[in-house]
Amino acid sequence: MCFGQISTVGARMNELTHLLSSETSCHDNDPVIAAVDLAALSSQIYLQSGAAMLITDHDFCIVSINPAFTQATHFNLATLKGQSVTMICEDLLNSVLYEEIQTNLHNTNEFSGELVITSQDMQAFPVQVLINGLQYSQNITSYYLWLMLDISEQKQRENELRFHAEIDPLTHLGNRKSLFQCLDVAIASAKRFKYTIALLFLDLDGFKQVNDHFGHGEGDKVLQEVALRLKRCVREVDTVTRLGGDEFVVILNGTSKDMICLTAQRIIDFLTLSVKNLQKELQVSASIGIALYPQDSKNPLLLLKYADEAMYKAKAKGKRQFCWHLET
């Protein structure tokens, strides 16, 4: 079932909730279902629906599941009956989310959101969940009806769109958009925990000559090799991005000035490489400019600007070296 049908299913679920909560056995004024027992009708809807559903008690312990839920998760009722819904949804162990759901159910008797469900064979998949309270006498909610729609395909499409929007297709590094997203996150963390961030702006020396003499195909191979080597030079907590052309930016999180120097020199050493054929050999190297948060600026755009300016100072000094925005 596609995500676009969720609003329609939600409306149908409200109808089902009303049926399940109803104490009336028939609608005498309705010529179509005048003789239909509403309890039997709602039971058939529940059992025959293609959407996965379950019913929990007020404490979120599972009371019933429909065949579509079994088909989606491979769980049967004998396994789940009496178990907390957290058995299939560890998201609910998050106290903040749990409180949010409880608050919504208390205030409006319903909740809508995204959760991750784990099947019996330990396969996790995202669902859009709709929860409605079932009210009987005196409008007291004793049970909750959960409807779950698999949104795996939608999430995959979102991830693919995000990949194309934020990832450089040649090097598979983050692009400019990704850089600023990562930098915003890094700055927020550094501000909270009071540590230094280094922004390293790299430009390749001699890269234009590679394109001119060997062609852009060989130049692309150089960029891919540079991306691989850059990732080997930094830690997992650091970020490597390609800004465009032969420009790369590295974010070093929670580091010292000595470590920044060591990393910058390691990058320079690793990015010194030769490109050659039978007739010619060219050298490619890197010049690096460094700006620091919060010492140089707290603004992401200014940090990038200062690191860029420092990189040009490194080139002016003879290339294959690094310079700070503020020399000490």
Buried (B, 14 or more C-beta within 10 A) or exposed (E): BEBEEBEEBBEBBBEBBBBBBBEEEEBEEEEEEEEBEBBEBBBEBBEEBEBBBBBBEEEBBBBBBBBBBBEBBEBEBEBBEEBBBBBBBEBBEEEEBBEEBEEBBEEEBBBBBEBEBBEEEEEEBBBBBBBBBBBEEEEEBEBBBBBBBBBEEBBEEEEEEEEEEBBBEEBEBBBBEBBBBBBEEBBEBBEEEEBBBBBBBBBBBBBEBBBEBBEEEBBBBBBBBBBBBBBEBBEEEBBBBBBEEBBBBBBBBBBEBEBBBEBBBBBBEBBBBEBEEEEEEBBBBBBBBBBBBBBBBEEBEBBBBBBBBBBBBBBEEEBBBBBBBEEE
